Amino acid sequence: MNLPYSAIHAKYRLIKKALMNFTIICRQKLNKHLDLSYCNLNKGLKMKALVCEQFGPPESLVIKEVKKPIISKGKLLIKVSACGINFPDTLIIEGLYQFKPEMPFSPGAEVCGIVAEIGEQVTGFKIGDRVVSGVTWGGMAEYALAEPLFTFKVPESIGDEAAAATLMTYGTSMHGLLDRAMLSYSDTLLVLGASGGVGTSAIQIGKAMGSKVIAAASTEEKLTWCKEQGADHLINYETIPDLKNAIKELTNGKGVDVIYDPVGGKFSEPAFRAIARGGRHLVVGFTNGDIPKIPFNLPLLKSASIVGVFWGSFIRNEPENNERNIRSIFNLISKRKLTPKVSKVYPLKEAVKALNAMKNREVLGKIVVKID
């Protein structure tokens, strides 16, 4: 008995679907076997790392061999060349940061290196790409896991140490000044803590955008550094009797349009009292250790704004705009309109010295730990 064409076609579709399902199951089992084999192979692999085994000062850290991270879905594994040191690195090892990793872990939130392995579902990267990445922790090691969202390819014109000193400071400052403050060429910008990593980047970006920049720091050596970065006016806020009056004098009584404040503490309120009408006070961090309590009548009387700058949240919520900012930063560096300032490079064996220099606020610009 001959079957009608429709019945034959229906049977064909059922057989085809069954074969496709069988193929998928076989592929999944093979992939699982390969993944397990790879993981078992990787279990014995070691790497050198600076390790935090209990919360404490930099002296409590040790350099030792630990297990190399195993790549997982949605991740990149980076062979680290250089790790930029930032103030949060000194907080995270003492349990004072907003994120508390499980023990043991390696500090270091900003790395430059080569993509060594690529996890499932990751697109846009290939093995061998030279990248920078914000990893939160894990950077002071020979290998570090990274999220693609926080990872960016580096132009050949930018060296490893410079690249490792770029992402967090210039990324934060570009977001703060461009997106949050909407800084313009007619604005006057005050940078507190101006000789540090984010302060240095803020001076340079402010000048690249055409603004007048007032740099405030605590020593003459630091102010000389700020002048070299392009600052128009300098304030030593440890020696002047009144920060508010000093700012007013430099601006002919008008006040500053934008305050870039990574310091907090006792300098935030007098700075805000010298803000111009419609000014924007950027809250970037609290390296002073104290969170200021500014009276709420001041923003009202000044018609001014207190604006938070949380770069990590910006990346997650506006990745396209962050990508635009990073491209702009690399472009400006390539054109030498921005220059990452690395004042010292430490080998991994001297990473504790690097962290103490950052903790004690002895750093001009950025410092970097060289891993390989």
KEVEX-795605 format. One record per residue (C-alpha): x, y, z; residue in one letter. Coordinates in nm, 4 decimals, padded with zeros to 6 digits, m for minus. Each point is the difference from the previous one (the first is absolute). Example, Ala and Ser with C-alpha at 12.3 -4.5 7.8 and 13.67 -1.06 7.14 Angstrom:
// KEVEX-795605
bami east:01.2300 north:m00.4500 up:00.7800 code:a
bami east:00.1370 north:00.3440 up:m00.0660 code:s
***
This chain:
// KEVEX-795605
bami east:00.0000 north:00.0000 up:00.0000 code:m
bami east:00.1487 north:00.3334 up:m00.1043 code:n
bami east:00.0068 north:00.2743 up:00.2674 code:l
bami east:m00.1133 north:00.3475 up:m00.1008 code:p
bami east:00.2734 north:00.2628 up:m00.0356 code:y
bami east:m00.1101 north:00.1873 up:00.3158 code:s
bami east:00.0411 north:m00.3119 up:00.2165 code:a
bami east:00.3457 north:m00.0747 up:m00.1445 code:i
bami east:00.1043 north:00.3630 up:00.0631 code:h
bami east:m00.1274 north:m00.0171 up:00.3600 code:a
bami east:00.1987 north:m00.3203 up:00.0660 code:k
bami east:00.3102 north:00.1600 up:m00.1522 code:y
bami east:m00.0310 north:00.2983 up:00.2315 code:r
bami east:m00.0335 north:m00.2281 up:00.3045 code:l
bami east:00.3080 north:m00.1995 up:m00.1004 code:i
bami east:00.1959 north:00.3212 up:m00.0665 code:k
bami east:m00.0984 north:00.1428 up:00.3396 code:k
bami east:00.1023 north:m00.3224 up:00.1754 code:a
bami east:00.3381 north:00.0020 up:m00.1728 code:l
bami east:00.0558 north:00.3655 up:00.0924 code:m
bami east:m00.0850 north:m00.0707 up:00.3658 code:n
bami east:00.2343 north:m00.3008 up:m00.0021 code:f
bami east:00.2779 north:00.2148 up:m00.1468 code:t
bami east:m00.0510 north:00.2708 up:00.2637 code:i
bami east:00.0100 north:m00.2556 up:00.2843 code:i
bami east:00.3174 north:m00.1570 up:m00.1382 code:c
bami east:00.1624 north:00.3421 up:m00.0359 code:r
bami east:m00.0944 north:00.1006 up:00.3556 code:q
bami east:00.1456 north:m00.3219 up:00.1397 code:k
bami east:00.3186 north:00.0477 up:m00.2007 code:l
bami east:00.0342 north:00.3628 up:00.1117 code:n
bami east:m00.0561 north:m00.0993 up:00.3615 code:k
bami east:00.2654 north:m00.2703 up:m00.0315 code:h
bami east:00.2432 north:00.2453 up:m00.1588 code:l
bami east:m00.0741 north:00.2632 up:00.2660 code:d
bami east:00.0579 north:m00.2522 up:00.2805 code:l
bami east:00.3177 north:m00.1209 up:m00.1659 code:s
bami east:00.1183 north:00.3600 up:m00.0378 code:y
bami east:m00.0852 north:00.0803 up:00.3628 code:c
bami east:00.1792 north:m00.3141 up:00.1212 code:n
bami east:00.3008 north:00.0946 up:m00.2141 code:l
bami east:m00.0058 north:00.3538 up:00.1394 code:n
bami east:m00.0322 north:m00.1035 up:00.3639 code:k
bami east:00.3699 north:m00.0620 up:00.0291 code:g
bami east:00.1075 north:00.3271 up:m00.1604 code:l
bami east:00.1530 north:00.2607 up:00.2303 code:k
bami east:00.0784 north:00.3694 up:m00.0227 code:m
bami east:00.1838 north:00.2559 up:00.2098 code:k
bami east:m00.2173 north:00.2543 up:00.1827 code:a
bami east:m00.0069 north:00.2525 up:00.2828 code:l
bami east:m00.2480 north:m00.1583 up:00.2416 code:v
bami east:m00.2200 north:00.1335 up:00.2793 code:c
bami east:m00.0795 north:m00.2840 up:00.2432 code:e
bami east:m00.1452 north:00.2177 up:00.2745 code:q
bami east:m00.1055 north:00.3647 up:00.0157 code:f
bami east:00.2829 north:00.2249 up:00.1060 code:g
bami east:00.2634 north:00.2557 up:m00.1097 code:p
bami east:00.2192 north:m00.0510 up:m00.3093 code:p
bami east:00.2635 north:m00.1738 up:00.2140 code:e
bami east:m00.2416 north:m00.2889 up:00.0571 code:s
bami east:00.0008 north:m00.0893 up:m00.3714 code:l
bami east:00.2172 north:m00.2819 up:m00.1339 code:v
bami east:00.1343 north:m00.0963 up:m00.3430 code:i
bami east:m00.0594 north:m00.3671 up:m00.0697 code:k
bami east:m00.1046 north:m00.2513 up:m00.2613 code:e
bami east:m00.3753 north:m00.0501 up:m00.0246 code:v
bami east:m00.2374 north:m00.1766 up:m00.2370 code:k
bami east:m00.0386 north:00.1650 up:m00.3364 code:k
bami east:m00.3610 north:00.1211 up:m00.0540 code:p
bami east:m00.2182 north:m00.2313 up:m00.2111 code:i
bami east:m00.1859 north:00.1689 up:m00.2821 code:i
bami east:m00.3783 north:m00.0027 up:00.0282 code:s
bami east:m00.2967 north:00.0999 up:m00.2121 code:k
bami east:m00.0156 north:00.3717 up:m00.0775 code:g
bami east:00.3562 north:00.0693 up:00.1192 code:k
bami east:00.3427 north:00.0784 up:m00.1415 code:l
bami east:00.3282 north:m00.1227 up:00.1418 code:l
bami east:00.2729 north:00.2627 up:m00.0288 code:i
bami east:00.3725 north:m00.0661 up:00.0267 code:k
bami east:00.0902 north:00.3083 up:00.2006 code:v
bami east:00.2924 north:00.2186 up:m00.0973 code:s
bami east:m00.0570 north:00.2995 up:00.2293 code:a
bami east:m00.2404 north:00.0952 up:00.2781 code:c
bami east:m00.0886 north:00.3601 up:00.0850 code:g
bami east:m00.0208 north:00.0809 up:00.3724 code:i
bami east:m00.3016 north:00.1959 up:00.1247 code:n
bami east:m00.1097 north:00.1186 up:00.3440 code:f
bami east:m00.2788 north:m00.2635 up:00.0293 code:p
bami east:00.2727 north:m00.2679 up:m00.0147 code:d
bami east:00.1171 north:00.1191 up:00.3427 code:t
bami east:m00.3546 north:m00.0195 up:00.1351 code:l
bami east:m00.0979 north:m00.3416 up:m00.1366 code:i
bami east:00.2932 north:m00.1789 up:00.1703 code:i
bami east:m00.1123 north:00.1400 up:00.3376 code:e
bami east:m00.3681 north:m00.0850 up:m00.0477 code:g
bami east:m00.0933 north:00.3682 up:m00.0268 code:l
bami east:m00.1228 north:00.0016 up:m00.3602 code:y
bami east:m00.3630 north:m00.0360 up:m00.1139 code:q
bami east:00.0860 north:m00.3404 up:m00.1534 code:f
bami east:00.1470 north:m00.2774 up:00.2180 code:k
bami east:00.1393 north:m00.2914 up:m00.2007 code:p
bami east:00.0294 north:m00.3516 up:00.1388 code:e
bami east:00.3391 north:m00.0969 up:00.1387 code:m
bami east:00.2572 north:m00.0477 up:m00.1341 code:p
bami east:00.0094 north:00.2609 up:m00.2767 code:f
bami east:00.2426 north:00.2279 up:m00.1797 code:s
bami east:m00.0469 north:00.3784 up:00.0074 code:p
bami east:00.0282 north:00.2057 up:m00.3172 code:g
bami east:m00.2990 north:00.1380 up:m00.1878 code:a
bami east:00.1514 north:00.1243 up:m00.3254 code:e
bami east:00.2070 north:m00.2116 up:m00.2374 code:v
bami east:00.1580 north:00.0039 up:m00.3423 code:c
bami east:00.0867 north:m00.3246 up:m00.1715 code:g
bami east:m00.0739 north:m00.2523 up:m00.2734 code:i
bami east:m00.3212 north:m00.2002 up:m00.0394 code:v
bami east:00.1122 north:m00.3584 up:00.0724 code:a
bami east:m00.3353 north:m00.1816 up:m00.0008 code:e
bami east:m00.3595 north:00.0849 up:m00.0911 code:i
bami east:m00.3073 north:m00.1414 up:00.1729 code:g
bami east:m00.3238 north:m00.1072 up:m00.1636 code:e
bami east:m00.2385 north:00.2720 up:m00.1226 code:q
bami east:00.2778 north:00.2609 up:m00.0150 code:v
bami east:00.0191 north:00.1932 up:m00.3248 code:t
bami east:00.2125 north:00.2868 up:m00.1282 code:g
bami east:00.3347 north:m00.1337 up:00.1250 code:f
bami east:00.2552 north:m00.2503 up:m00.1266 code:k
bami east:00.2936 north:m00.1728 up:00.1641 code:i
bami east:00.3026 north:00.2272 up:m00.0214 code:g
bami east:m00.1893 north:00.3301 up:00.0247 code:d
bami east:00.1795 north:00.2548 up:00.2198 code:r
bami east:m00.2541 north:00.1442 up:00.2414 code:v
bami east:m00.0584 north:00.1997 up:00.3154 code:v
bami east:m00.2623 north:m00.1104 up:00.2487 code:s
bami east:m00.1541 north:00.1042 up:00.3287 code:g
bami east:m00.0067 north:m00.3207 up:00.2047 code:v
bami east:m00.0821 north:00.1381 up:00.3513 code:t
bami east:00.2528 north:m00.2446 up:00.1485 code:w
bami east:00.2356 north:m00.2702 up:m00.1245 code:g
bami east:00.2312 north:00.2245 up:m00.2028 code:g
bami east:00.3296 north:m00.0522 up:00.1829 code:m
bami east:00.0449 north:m00.3482 up:m00.1402 code:a
bami east:00.1280 north:m00.1582 up:m00.3191 code:e
bami east:m00.3553 north:m00.0700 up:m00.1167 code:y
bami east:m00.3317 north:00.1731 up:00.0775 code:a
bami east:m00.3625 north:m00.0680 up:m00.0911 code:l
bami east:m00.1823 north:00.2936 up:m00.1597 code:a
bami east:m00.3462 north:00.0947 up:m00.1165 code:e
bami east:m00.0259 north:00.1024 up:m00.3672 code:p
bami east:m00.2133 north:00.2999 up:00.1035 code:l
bami east:00.2983 north:00.1438 up:00.1919 code:f
bami east:00.2631 north:m00.0969 up:m00.2585 code:t
bami east:00.1258 north:00.2125 up:m00.2901 code:f
bami east:00.2535 north:m00.0489 up:m00.2774 code:k
bami east:00.3077 north:00.2215 up:00.0255 code:v
bami east:00.1473 north:00.1905 up:m00.2969 code:p
bami east:00.3558 north:m00.1016 up:m00.0912 code:e
bami east:00.1194 north:00.3548 up:00.0646 code:s
bami east:m00.0649 north:m00.0356 up:00.3761 code:i
bami east:00.2465 north:m00.2073 up:00.2048 code:g
bami east:m00.0945 north:m00.2524 up:00.2676 code:d
bami east:00.0886 north:00.2133 up:00.3024 code:e
bami east:m00.1811 north:00.3062 up:m00.1392 code:a
bami east:m00.3037 north:m00.2109 up:m00.0901 code:a
bami east:m00.0102 north:m00.1503 up:00.3503 code:a
bami east:m00.0036 north:00.3556 up:00.1394 code:a
bami east:m00.2846 north:00.1216 up:m00.2203 code:t
bami east:m00.3272 north:m00.1845 up:00.0371 code:l
bami east:m00.1244 north:00.0759 up:00.3507 code:m
bami east:00.1356 north:00.3534 up:00.0389 code:t
bami east:m00.0717 north:00.1412 up:m00.3449 code:y
bami east:m00.3219 north:m00.2043 up:m00.0294 code:g
bami east:m00.1263 north:00.1440 up:00.3285 code:t
bami east:00.1054 north:00.3559 up:m00.0818 code:s
bami east:m00.1389 north:m00.0035 up:m00.3530 code:m
bami east:m00.3342 north:m00.1297 up:00.1288 code:h
bami east:m00.0045 north:00.2542 up:00.2816 code:g
bami east:00.0965 north:00.3067 up:m00.2001 code:l
bami east:m00.1772 north:m00.0818 up:m00.3269 code:l
bami east:m00.3131 north:m00.1916 up:00.1004 code:d
bami east:m00.0695 north:00.1173 up:00.3544 code:r
bami east:00.1344 north:00.3581 up:00.0104 code:a
bami east:m00.0419 north:00.0794 up:m00.3717 code:m
bami east:00.3192 north:00.2047 up:00.0245 code:l
bami east:00.0388 north:00.2691 up:m00.2663 code:s
bami east:00.2872 north:00.2170 up:m00.1227 code:y
bami east:m00.1432 north:00.3012 up:00.1861 code:s
bami east:00.0010 north:m00.1781 up:00.3382 code:d
bami east:00.2532 north:00.0256 up:00.2796 code:t
bami east:00.0844 north:m00.3400 up:00.1468 code:l
bami east:00.1350 north:m00.0555 up:00.3514 code:l
bami east:00.1774 north:m00.3336 up:00.0531 code:v
bami east:00.0538 north:m00.1127 up:00.3599 code:l
bami east:00.2685 north:m00.2614 up:00.0639 code:g
bami east:00.1336 north:00.1115 up:m00.3346 code:a
bami east:00.3378 north:m00.1789 up:00.0038 code:s
bami east:m00.1404 north:m00.3534 up:00.0275 code:g
bami east:m00.1106 north:m00.2303 up:m00.2797 code:g
bami east:m00.3549 north:00.1250 up:m00.0484 code:v
bami east:00.1055 north:00.3562 up:00.0798 code:g
bami east:00.2708 north:m00.0033 up:m00.2655 code:t
bami east:m00.2421 north:m00.1418 up:m00.2566 code:s
bami east:m00.2607 north:00.2626 up:00.0924 code:a
bami east:00.2504 north:00.2839 up:m00.0550 code:i
bami east:00.0971 north:m00.1357 up:m00.3406 code:q
bami east:m00.3575 north:m00.0658 up:m00.1140 code:i
bami east:m00.1126 north:00.3403 up:00.1269 code:g
bami east:00.2710 north:00.1712 up:m00.2029 code:k
bami east:m00.0736 north:m00.2146 up:m00.3060 code:a
bami east:m00.3625 north:00.1208 up:00.0239 code:m
bami east:00.1172 north:00.3627 up:00.0119 code:g
bami east:m00.0821 north:00.0810 up:00.3614 code:s
bami east:00.1990 north:00.2024 up:00.2501 code:k
bami east:00.1337 north:m00.2357 up:00.2701 code:v
bami east:00.0801 north:00.0737 up:00.3643 code:i
bami east:00.1983 north:m00.2812 up:00.1629 code:a
bami east:m00.0043 north:m00.0468 up:00.3782 code:a
bami east:00.2497 north:m00.2257 up:00.1782 code:a
bami east:00.1796 north:m00.0283 up:00.3328 code:s
bami east:00.3699 north:00.0634 up:m00.0807 code:t
bami east:00.2076 north:00.2179 up:m00.2276 code:e
bami east:00.1455 north:m00.3101 up:m00.1690 code:e
bami east:m00.3511 north:m00.1175 up:m00.0872 code:k
bami east:m00.0966 north:00.3450 up:m00.1269 code:l
bami east:00.3072 north:00.0082 up:m00.2248 code:t
bami east:m00.1217 north:m00.3305 up:m00.1444 code:w
bami east:m00.3448 north:00.1519 up:m00.0585 code:c
bami east:00.1518 north:00.2983 up:m00.1796 code:k
bami east:00.1830 north:m00.2412 up:m00.2306 code:e
bami east:m00.3355 north:m00.1625 up:m00.0862 code:q
bami east:m00.1358 north:00.3347 up:m00.1184 code:g
bami east:m00.1717 north:00.1517 up:00.3054 code:a
bami east:m00.0533 north:00.3759 up:m00.0342 code:d
bami east:m00.0090 north:00.0829 up:00.3733 code:h
bami east:00.1234 north:m00.1811 up:00.3111 code:l
bami east:m00.1258 north:m00.0161 up:00.3597 code:i
bami east:00.1827 north:m00.1624 up:00.2908 code:n
bami east:m00.2979 north:m00.0758 up:00.2179 code:y
bami east:00.2165 north:m00.1069 up:00.2946 code:e
bami east:00.1636 north:00.3422 up:00.0359 code:t
bami east:m00.2661 north:00.2526 up:m00.1011 code:i
bami east:m00.2217 north:00.1275 up:00.2840 code:p
bami east:m00.3267 north:m00.0120 up:m00.1980 code:d
bami east:m00.0638 north:m00.2235 up:m00.3026 code:l
bami east:m00.3265 north:00.1756 up:m00.0856 code:k
bami east:00.1617 north:00.3446 up:m00.0175 code:n
bami east:00.2966 north:m00.1313 up:m00.2000 code:a
bami east:m00.2379 north:m00.1397 up:m00.2630 code:i
bami east:m00.2047 north:00.3199 up:m00.0075 code:k
bami east:00.3136 north:00.2105 up:m00.0509 code:e
bami east:00.1103 north:m00.2104 up:m00.2977 code:l
bami east:m00.3430 north:00.0319 up:m00.1638 code:t
bami east:m00.0605 north:00.3715 up:00.0645 code:n
bami east:m00.2717 north:m00.0820 up:00.2504 code:g
bami east:m00.2073 north:m00.2171 up:m00.2337 code:k
bami east:00.1039 north:m00.3408 up:00.1296 code:g
bami east:00.0694 north:m00.3184 up:m00.1949 code:v
bami east:m00.2460 north:m00.1648 up:m00.2371 code:d
bami east:00.1068 north:m00.3592 up:00.0635 code:v
bami east:00.1691 north:m00.1621 up:00.3005 code:i
bami east:00.1659 north:m00.3374 up:m00.0572 code:y
bami east:00.0226 north:m00.1565 up:00.3460 code:d
bami east:00.1647 north:m00.3390 up:00.0560 code:p
bami east:00.1118 north:00.1043 up:00.3494 code:v
bami east:m00.2995 north:00.0719 up:00.2235 code:g
bami east:00.0695 north:00.0859 up:00.3615 code:g
bami east:00.0553 north:00.3529 up:00.1226 code:k
bami east:00.0599 north:00.1594 up:m00.3407 code:f
bami east:m00.3343 north:m00.0802 up:m00.1644 code:s
bami east:m00.2215 north:00.2513 up:00.1813 code:e
bami east:00.2276 north:00.3078 up:m00.0332 code:p
bami east:00.0448 north:m00.0880 up:m00.3682 code:a
bami east:m00.3762 north:m00.0239 up:m00.0466 code:f
bami east:m00.0459 north:00.3354 up:00.1736 code:r
bami east:00.2127 north:00.1467 up:m00.2826 code:a
bami east:m00.2069 north:m00.1543 up:m00.2805 code:i
bami east:m00.1568 north:00.2249 up:m00.2632 code:a
bami east:m00.3734 north:00.0237 up:m00.0593 code:r
bami east:m00.1097 north:m00.3084 up:m00.1906 code:g
bami east:00.3255 north:m00.1757 up:00.0875 code:g
bami east:00.0496 north:m00.3763 up:00.0191 code:r
bami east:00.1904 north:m00.1691 up:00.2840 code:h
bami east:00.1114 north:m00.3468 up:m00.1157 code:l
bami east:00.0226 north:m00.2585 up:00.2773 code:v
bami east:00.2691 north:m00.2388 up:m00.1278 code:v
bami east:00.1351 north:m00.1603 up:00.3194 code:g
bami east:00.1224 north:00.0440 up:00.3552 code:f
bami east:00.3773 north:m00.0533 up:00.0112 code:t
bami east:00.0067 north:00.2211 up:00.3102 code:n
bami east:m00.1912 north:m00.2758 up:00.1791 code:g
bami east:m00.2862 north:00.2180 up:00.1214 code:d
bami east:m00.3319 north:00.0442 up:m00.1800 code:i
bami east:m00.0946 north:00.3694 up:00.0216 code:p
bami east:m00.3394 north:00.1198 up:00.1230 code:k
bami east:m00.0874 north:00.3064 up:m00.2052 code:i
bami east:m00.3007 north:00.2042 up:00.1248 code:p
bami east:m00.2880 north:m00.0332 up:m00.2467 code:f
bami east:m00.0731 north:00.3730 up:00.0080 code:n
bami east:00.3238 north:00.0631 up:m00.1957 code:l
bami east:m00.1113 north:m00.1656 up:m00.3273 code:p
bami east:m00.3273 north:00.1920 up:00.0330 code:l
bami east:00.1650 north:00.3386 up:00.0556 code:l
bami east:00.2562 north:m00.0601 up:m00.2752 code:k
bami east:m00.2451 north:m00.1555 up:m00.2482 code:s
bami east:00.2762 north:m00.2587 up:m00.0250 code:a
bami east:00.0076 north:m00.3791 up:m00.0279 code:s
bami east:00.1788 north:m00.2788 up:00.1846 code:i
bami east:00.0548 north:m00.2699 up:m00.2617 code:v
bami east:00.1123 north:m00.3594 up:00.0569 code:g
bami east:00.2583 north:m00.1559 up:m00.2338 code:v
bami east:m00.0172 north:m00.3821 up:00.0048 code:f
bami east:00.1874 north:m00.1176 up:m00.3066 code:w
bami east:m00.0689 north:m00.3703 up:00.0583 code:g
bami east:m00.3755 north:00.0587 up:m00.0022 code:s
bami east:00.0358 north:00.2091 up:m00.3162 code:f
bami east:00.1773 north:m00.2886 up:m00.1776 code:i
bami east:m00.2729 north:m00.2503 up:00.0887 code:r
bami east:m00.2925 north:00.2284 up:m00.0775 code:n
bami east:00.1370 north:00.1949 up:m00.2978 code:e
bami east:00.2611 north:m00.2253 up:m00.1649 code:p
bami east:m00.0261 north:00.1703 up:m00.3399 code:e
bami east:00.0677 north:00.3430 up:00.1494 code:n
bami east:00.2885 north:m00.1371 up:00.2039 code:n
bami east:00.1451 north:m00.1601 up:m00.3145 code:e
bami east:m00.0190 north:00.3433 up:m00.1634 code:r
bami east:00.1892 north:00.1539 up:00.2915 code:n
bami east:00.2744 north:m00.2629 up:m00.0056 code:i
bami east:00.0465 north:00.0416 up:m00.3750 code:r
bami east:00.0270 north:00.3769 up:00.0518 code:s
bami east:00.2606 north:m00.0469 up:00.2736 code:i
bami east:00.2152 north:m00.2304 up:m00.2124 code:f
bami east:m00.0353 north:00.2369 up:m00.2947 code:n
bami east:00.1101 north:00.2986 up:00.2091 code:l
bami east:00.2946 north:m00.1974 up:00.1382 code:i
bami east:00.1030 north:m00.1029 up:m00.3517 code:s
bami east:m00.0126 north:00.3676 up:m00.1003 code:k
bami east:00.2003 north:00.0902 up:00.3157 code:r
bami east:m00.2766 north:00.2251 up:00.1301 code:k
bami east:m00.0154 north:m00.2257 up:00.3076 code:l
bami east:00.3078 north:m00.1626 up:00.1526 code:t
bami east:m00.0323 north:m00.2732 up:00.2659 code:p
bami east:00.2582 north:00.0881 up:00.2642 code:k
bami east:00.1710 north:m00.3010 up:00.1568 code:v
bami east:00.2387 north:00.1301 up:00.2656 code:s
bami east:00.1393 north:m00.3427 up:00.0933 code:k
bami east:m00.0146 north:m00.3634 up:m00.1147 code:v
bami east:00.0497 north:m00.2720 up:00.2639 code:y
bami east:00.0766 north:m00.3686 up:m00.0592 code:p
bami east:m00.2488 north:m00.2458 up:00.1513 code:l
bami east:00.2432 north:m00.0810 up:00.2821 code:k
bami east:m00.0258 north:00.3664 up:00.1122 code:e
bami east:m00.3800 north:00.0256 up:m00.0269 code:a
bami east:m00.0293 north:00.0516 up:00.3768 code:v
bami east:00.2148 north:00.3157 up:m00.0340 code:k
bami east:m00.2306 north:00.1212 up:m00.2776 code:a
bami east:m00.3112 north:m00.0501 up:00.2125 code:l
bami east:00.1577 north:00.1792 up:00.2966 code:n
bami east:00.0958 north:00.2935 up:m00.2224 code:a
bami east:m00.3633 north:00.0246 up:m00.1123 code:m
bami east:m00.1346 north:m00.0427 up:00.3531 code:k
bami east:00.2305 north:00.2723 up:00.1341 code:n
bami east:m00.0952 north:00.2382 up:m00.2847 code:r
bami east:00.3567 north:00.0234 up:m00.1247 code:e
bami east:m00.0922 north:m00.0633 up:m00.3624 code:v
bami east:00.0145 north:00.2561 up:m00.2786 code:l
bami east:m00.2243 north:m00.1010 up:m00.2888 code:g
bami east:m00.0098 north:m00.3791 up:m00.0265 code:k
bami east:00.2228 north:m00.2892 up:00.1033 code:i
bami east:00.0027 north:m00.3383 up:m00.1699 code:v
bami east:00.1055 north:m00.3514 up:00.1001 code:v
bami east:00.1707 north:m00.1909 up:m00.2816 code:k
bami east:m00.1017 north:m00.3655 up:00.0078 code:i
bami east:00.2071 north:m00.1721 up:m00.2701 code:d
***
